[in-house]
Amino acid sequence: MAASHSLTAIGTDPDALEAFYREHVEAVQRFVARRVSDPHLAADLTADVFLEAIESAAGYRSDLGPPRAWLFGVARNVLAMHVRRGIREARAVGRIQGRRLLDPDSVQRLVERIDAERDARELLVALDDLEDGQRAVVELVAVDGLTPAEAAAVLGITPVAVRVRLHRARRRLAAFRPTTPTPEEVPS
């Protein structure tokens, strides 16, 4: 089954959904963990990304990019909607009151993932000084690991425009230093 065919089938075929989810859940969790620091919110937003992917899979167009790039576009939209509505705190509080959403092992894994992505979150804060287009390119290429061509597909721009934005952003971010020491910086 071709990747694009299996993607368009995730809304109707449970096997296609399971295969798609298993292939991409780690990447989506990393994407979300770089942007939020609450494990419950990270779990909710990851689930929201896949729910939105199921709902919009029929509209996937392989000529605009590979499934991974499409899914990162869905994830960006889900996170943007969440921020625009201003409900991050209210939603997290409302979902955890009076019940436990995650078992302790799941919470611990999310806490570890969030800790592992601390430098990436600090970089995202440093990116606030960039113009929106530059920030989006840096997030997708340098933080999320997409190729410039995939980032171009996500953003609906040309790969040349991605390279120009990336070059300009790198010049502005040249002074960024993460607070977590590298192994070479840790005293023996």
C-alpha positions in Angstrom: 0.0 0.0 0.0 1.5 3.3 -1.0 2.2 5.9 1.7 -0.2 8.4 0.3 -3.0 5.8 -0.1 -2.5 4.6 3.4 -2.6 8.2 4.7 -5.9 8.9 3.0 -7.3 5.7 4.4 -6.6 6.5 8.1 -10.1 7.9 8.5 -11.8 4.7 7.4 -9.3 1.8 7.8 -8.3 0.9 11.4 -5.2 -1.0 10.1 -4.0 2.0 8.1 -4.6 4.3 11.1 -2.6 2.0 13.4 0.3 1.8 11.0 0.3 5.5 10.4 0.1 6.3 14.1 2.9 3.8 15.0 5.1 5.3 12.3 4.6 8.9 13.3 3.7 9.1 17.0 7.2 9.5 18.3 7.9 12.4 15.9 4.6 14.1 16.9 5.3 13.6 20.6 8.8 15.2 20.1 7.3 18.1 18.1 4.8 18.8 20.9 7.2 18.2 23.8 9.5 21.0 22.3 6.6 23.4 22.6 4.9 22.6 25.9 6.2 21.7 29.3 3.2 20.0 30.9 3.0 16.2 30.2 -0.8 16.1 30.4 -1.1 18.9 27.9 1.6 17.2 25.7 -0.5 14.0 25.7 -3.7 15.9 24.9 -2.1 17.9 22.0 -0.5 14.8 20.5 -3.9 13.1 20.5 -5.5 16.2 19.0 -2.9 16.1 16.2 -3.9 12.6 15.3 -7.6 13.3 15.6 -7.2 16.3 13.2 -5.1 14.1 10.9 -7.9 11.5 10.7 -10.5 14.2 10.0 -8.4 15.9 7.2 -6.7 12.8 5.7 -9.0 12.7 2.7 -7.7 16.1 1.7 -4.0 15.0 1.7 -2.3 15.8 -1.6 1.0 13.9 -2.2 2.1 16.5 -4.8 2.4 19.1 -1.9 4.8 16.9 0.1 5.3 13.6 1.9 3.0 12.4 4.7 5.5 13.4 7.4 5.6 17.0 6.2 1.8 17.0 5.9 1.5 15.7 9.5 3.9 18.4 10.8 1.7 20.9 9.1 -1.3 19.5 10.9 0.6 19.6 14.2 1.5 23.2 13.6 -2.1 24.1 12.9 -3.3 22.2 16.0 -0.8 24.0 18.3 -1.6 27.4 16.7 -5.4 26.9 17.2 -4.7 26.0 20.8 -2.6 29.1 21.4 -5.1 31.4 19.6 -8.0 30.3 21.6 -6.1 31.1 24.8 -7.3 27.9 26.5 -4.0 26.2 27.4 -4.4 26.6 31.2 -8.2 26.1 31.3 -8.1 23.0 29.2 -5.3 21.3 31.2 -7.0 22.1 34.5 -10.4 21.0 33.2 -9.1 17.6 32.0 -7.2 16.6 35.1 -9.7 17.6 37.8 -11.1 14.7 39.7 -9.4 12.0 37.5 -6.1 10.8 36.4 -5.6 10.8 32.6 -2.3 9.1 32.5 -0.8 6.3 34.5 2.4 7.0 36.4 4.6 5.4 33.9 3.1 7.4 31.0 3.6 10.6 33.1 7.2 9.7 33.8 7.9 9.0 30.1 6.4 12.4 29.1 8.4 14.2 31.9 11.6 12.6 30.6 10.7 13.5 27.0 9.9 17.1 28.1 13.2 17.3 30.0 15.1 15.9 27.0 13.6 18.7 24.8 14.5 21.5 27.3 17.2 23.0 25.0 14.8 22.9 22.0 12.2 24.8 24.1 14.9 27.4 25.0 15.7 27.7 21.3 12.1 28.3 20.5 12.0 31.1 23.1 15.1 32.6 21.4 13.2 32.3 18.1 10.6 34.8 19.3 12.9 37.6 18.1 12.7 36.3 14.5 10.1 37.3 11.9 7.3 34.7 11.7 8.4 33.2 8.4 12.0 32.7 9.6 10.8 31.2 12.9 8.6 28.7 11.1 11.5 27.6 8.9 13.9 27.2 11.8 11.4 25.3 13.8 10.7 22.8 11.0 14.3 22.4 9.7 16.6 22.9 12.7 14.3 21.8 15.5 11.9 19.2 14.0 14.4 17.8 11.5 12.5 18.2 8.3 14.4 18.8 5.1 14.2 22.2 3.5 12.0 20.7 0.7 9.6 19.2 3.4 9.5 22.5 5.2 8.7 24.2 2.0 5.8 21.8 1.5 4.5 22.4 5.1 4.6 26.2 4.7 3.5 26.3 1.0 6.6 28.2 -0.2 9.5 27.3 -2.5 12.6 25.5 -1.2 14.6 28.6 -2.3 12.5 30.7 0.0 13.1 28.2 2.8 16.9 28.4 2.3 16.8 32.3 2.3 14.8 32.4 5.5 17.0 29.8 7.1 20.2 31.7 6.2 18.8 35.0 7.6 17.5 33.3 10.8 20.9 31.6 11.4 22.7 35.0 11.2 20.3 36.4 13.8 20.6 33.3 16.1 24.4 33.0 15.9 24.7 34.1 19.6 22.2 31.5 21.0 23.7 29.2 23.6 21.6 26.5 25.4 21.7 26.5 29.2 22.1 22.7 29.4 25.9 22.0 29.3 27.2 19.7 26.6 29.2 16.7 27.7 32.4 18.5 26.9 31.4 21.4 29.2 30.6 19.2 32.2 33.6 19.1 34.7 35.0 15.6 35.3 
